[in-house]
Amino acid sequence: MNRKILPVLLLLIVTCFACRTDDSIFTPSNKITVKTELLTGKSWKLTAYTEAGLDALHTTYETCELDNIERFLVGGIYRVDEGLTTCEPGDPQIYVEGKWEVKGDKLILSDDSIDLMLQFTVLSLTATTLKYSIKNLFDGEIYTYTFTAQ
């Protein structure tokens, strides 16, 4: 189970703004603070994942992980729910619970139980879509995550 926490946390949240659409909150030239009310009160499901610009969703994540739901609760609590299918019998329904915070265009996720903190760059955030990326410190590759509100 612990082997899945890092990918799930990596899979999660935000930093570094991108193209502006009519309903987006920020652009690279207009870094507006991420509106936390757009994150909270929703269930977010991973719908796209790329590594170095190439689709890697189904080669990186097992089917049982693709129905997981991520939630950003008021008060800075972050949860990952297993969804309808679990990868291992007996896995808890809520298998990641940590903290989240926003600093400008950065989404920071942390899990004190395993001494982990990840800082994502938010590329776009609307009422229905959350897209963020993180750079692999070992090889410089960019991982981009897209979530859709459920």
C-alpha positions as MATLAB code, in Angstrom:
seq = 'MNRKILPVLLLLIVTCFACRTDDSIFTPSNKITVKTELLTGKSWKLTAYTEAGLDALHTTYETCELDNIERFLVGGIYRVDEGLTTCEPGDPQIYVEGKWEVKGDKLILSDDSIDLMLQFTVLSLTATTLKYSIKNLFDGEIYTYTFTAQ';
ca = [
       0.000    0.000    0.000;
       2.803    2.460    0.885;
       4.306    1.920   -2.568;
       1.226    3.616   -3.997;
       1.283    6.717   -1.800;
       4.059    8.520   -3.698;
       2.519    8.042   -7.160;
      -0.871    9.030   -5.805;
       0.518   12.147   -4.167;
       2.483   12.949   -7.311;
      -0.692   12.350   -9.244;
      -2.423   14.931   -7.144;
      -2.116   18.651   -7.230;
      -0.879   21.825   -8.708;
       1.628   24.563   -9.845;
       2.726   26.600  -12.927;
       0.027   28.363  -14.909;
      -0.706   27.800  -18.558;
      -3.046   28.843  -21.326;
      -5.965   31.013  -20.353;
      -9.462   30.092  -21.362;
     -12.589   32.078  -20.586;
     -13.161   30.181  -17.347;
      -9.554   29.849  -16.179;
      -8.196   31.696  -13.206;
      -4.648   32.506  -14.286;
      -2.122   32.625  -17.103;
       1.696   32.623  -17.179;
       1.749   36.392  -17.597;
      -0.959   37.002  -14.995;
      -0.163   34.838  -11.967;
      -3.226   35.267   -9.810;
      -3.443   33.363   -6.561;
      -5.209   30.034   -6.981;
      -8.791   30.341   -5.779;
      -9.077   27.729   -3.054;
     -12.873   27.694   -3.369;
     -12.436   26.109   -6.807;
     -10.552   23.191   -5.208;
     -12.760   22.549   -2.198;
     -16.220   21.033   -2.092;
     -15.548   18.751   -5.071;
     -14.366   15.253   -5.813;
     -11.493   15.199   -8.325;
     -10.698   12.218  -10.548;
      -7.493   11.797  -12.569;
      -8.429   11.841  -16.264;
      -5.071   12.453  -17.970;
      -1.398   11.987  -17.118;
       1.655   12.674  -19.269;
       5.382   12.151  -18.888;
       7.529   14.428  -21.044;
       4.401   15.290  -23.041;
       3.495   11.674  -23.839;
       0.292    9.988  -22.622;
       1.183    7.626  -19.781;
      -2.101    7.309  -17.873;
      -2.787    3.619  -18.563;
       0.861    2.547  -18.510;
       1.555    4.210  -15.142;
      -1.668    3.655  -13.211;
      -3.538    0.426  -12.594;
      -7.252    0.293  -13.437;
      -8.064    0.101   -9.720;
      -6.331    3.479   -9.220;
      -8.205    5.300  -11.982;
     -11.452    5.501  -10.019;
      -9.743    7.073   -6.992;
     -11.191   10.363   -5.810;
      -9.113   13.197   -4.394;
     -10.638   15.794   -2.113;
      -9.352   19.120   -0.833;
     -11.253   19.873    2.342;
     -11.706   23.260    3.957;
      -9.083   23.575    6.683;
      -6.248   22.178    4.565;
      -7.000   18.435    4.799;
      -6.292   16.371    1.691;
      -7.791   12.896    1.167;
      -7.557   10.169   -1.434;
     -10.504    7.784   -1.527;
     -10.124    4.348   -3.157;
     -13.306    4.799   -5.180;
     -15.388    1.755   -6.081;
     -12.474   -0.612   -6.680;
      -9.525   -1.276   -4.395;
      -6.188   -2.565   -5.572;
      -5.662   -4.866   -2.609;
      -8.328   -6.648   -0.550;
      -8.569   -4.975    2.826;
      -7.198   -1.614    1.686;
      -8.791    1.215    3.678;
     -11.323    3.336    1.779;
      -9.413    6.532    2.652;
      -5.806    5.547    2.145;
      -4.067    8.907    1.990;
      -4.799   11.755    4.327;
      -2.490   14.686    4.449;
      -2.390   18.432    4.238;
      -2.712   20.836    1.335;
      -2.026   24.517    0.945;
      -1.786   27.032   -1.849;
       1.003   29.590   -2.165;
       0.469   31.723   -5.247;
       0.464   29.336   -8.198;
       1.834   26.426   -6.153;
      -0.178   23.590   -4.680;
       1.666   21.913   -1.827;
       0.674   18.443   -0.634;
       2.227   16.896    2.430;
       1.944   13.690    4.410;
       3.611   13.932    7.814;
       3.275   10.180    8.439;
       5.889    9.481    5.745;
       7.675   12.870    5.911;
       6.740   13.814    2.343;
       6.009   17.203    0.804;
       5.392   17.790   -2.908;
       5.047   21.165   -4.607;
       3.124   21.245   -7.868;
       2.781   24.084  -10.344;
      -0.834   24.813  -11.266;
      -1.192   25.034  -15.033;
      -4.928   25.700  -15.046;
      -7.831   25.611  -12.656;
     -11.477   26.042  -13.522;
     -14.706   24.967  -11.843;
     -14.402   21.588  -13.626;
     -10.703   21.007  -14.405;
      -7.506   21.000  -12.389;
      -4.193   20.634  -14.205;
      -0.781   20.751  -12.571;
       2.753   19.534  -13.096;
       5.871   18.593  -11.215;
       9.460   18.207  -12.377;
      11.317   14.977  -11.637;
      14.458   16.091   -9.793;
      16.464   13.120  -11.021;
      16.021   13.389  -14.790;
      14.235   16.728  -15.309;
      11.183   15.082  -16.869;
       7.865   16.917  -16.419;
       4.849   14.994  -15.129;
       1.485   16.620  -15.867;
      -1.744   15.616  -14.152;
      -5.271   16.565  -15.237;
      -8.217   16.038  -12.911;
     -11.909   16.475  -13.650;
     -14.455   17.456  -11.016;
     -17.037   14.731  -10.412;
];
